[in-house]
Amino acid sequence: MSTLPSCFSALLNTTLALFCLYLPQAMAKTSILTPETPAPLRFFTKGDAVFDLRHPDAPVFFRGMGYSPYRIGENPLKGAAPKDDGRFSQDLSMMKDMGVNYLHVFPRAMPTGFFQALDREDLVYGQDIWLFPYIEDFLNPEYQEIQWKVIKEVIDHTYAVGRPDRLVLFSIGDELQAASVTSTNKMHPDVTEFHGKHVVVTGRNASEVAMAKLMDRAMSYELETYGKRHLYCHTSWTHIGPITDRPDLEVQANDAILPDLGDLACLNIYTYANAVRSSGPGRSTGTSFQGYLEQLAWELQSKPIFITQVGLSTSPIAPKNWVPGFGGHSEEEVAKTFRQIWQDLQKAQGRERFCGLAFFEWQDEWWKSGEDPRDAFRHEKEDPEEWFGLFELGPKNELIPKGNIPKTVQAIFKNPQQMPTSSKSKGSK
């Protein structure tokens, strides 16, 4: 066996060291469920796909809709649920006709009428559990305990009032704030792993460990109390990862969040968002959105990917000196962008790795973004958060279509031949 000259050997060692140093952050991180963890109640993952035990021969693709049906004067600020006044029968019937098969639900305790409507329309849902993201330390024991009580209440409500057999997933936390992530990680530089009863993570940062701890506690509680579990995920957003080679990322690479905690990767991906708009062009459509999807599919090669939010705000006034594209879009522009988003996903390299896409959202929500209850009675032109709906609200809380946006979603979702998931993929429990 021949040997390399010392100079070449030194060069090779240096090159390898640099290569390892600059490997994508995601490659150094692991997240697994212990072998002793039981399979979920109905929906389960196999490889990079999600399957339904009722129809296990082909993977599921979730044609989703973000659903937070707070009408004029209503808000969730004190934990209040939307009124149970017949709106759910109307809304879910319209969604079913639109081709929606999955609702990504934001209120923590939906009333009985919602679940009855789910039964009538034979729809399934995912439960988003928003955790307070504006905190200095996600690992603070008091914070962990307060947020755990929120999670426990949601799980208990699911079994007491909800439809566990129609629930796809629990999402623990949604869009952690960059400043909070950075401060948490700075306070706990040595916290890099967590070995729970079900969730095991290594090579992580403290913010990821904080979410993993809450997820493990939730999964343990559900199994111990009710004898079954659902899919679990943490929903992140592109501003804080997982793709780190972006000039507009809001955290340092070592602080980035990889949204692979639990059973699947859940990520809010907006076309105008940081790290998306700075992406290179996609291979077929040439858009930065497709470029982001393709890189994401390449870097997250262990679990199915769910685009849990994507949408545009039609606010009459767009904010200045903030995120370009956050508000100020015409109805025609939104419909065109939705069609482009669907085409981007259909034609993306690695499209078979995506298990669903949920448009955000069903209707405008007037209560955002203030904490004053009176805000729910004002539809503020300068607040984009209030204008993401496919429908606007009339004076009697009637749903008014925003141009062709609802029909565009219907055209997208009711064409089964255009599902991004490969029809050749098979699987069973």
ABEGO torsion letter per residue (X at the ends): XBBBBAAAAAAAAAAAAAAAAABBAAAABBBBBBAABBBBAABBBBEABBBBAABAABBBBBBBBBBBBBBBGBBAAAGBBBBBAGAAAAAAAAAAAAGBABBBBABABBBAAAAAAAAAAGBBBBBBBBBBABBABAABAAAAAAAAAAAAAAAAAAAAABBAAABABBBBEBGBBAAAAAAAAAABAABABBBBAABBBBGBBAAAAAAAAAAAAAAAAAAAAAGBBBBBBBBBBAAAOABABBAABABBAAABBBAABEABBBBBBBAABBGAAABBBBAAAGBAAAAAAAAAAAABAABBBBBABBBBBABABBBBGBBBGBEGBBAAAAAAAAAAAAAAAAABBGAAABAEBBBOBABBBAAOABABAAAAABBBAABAAAAABABBBBAAGBBBBBEAAAAAAAAAAABAAABABBAABBBBX
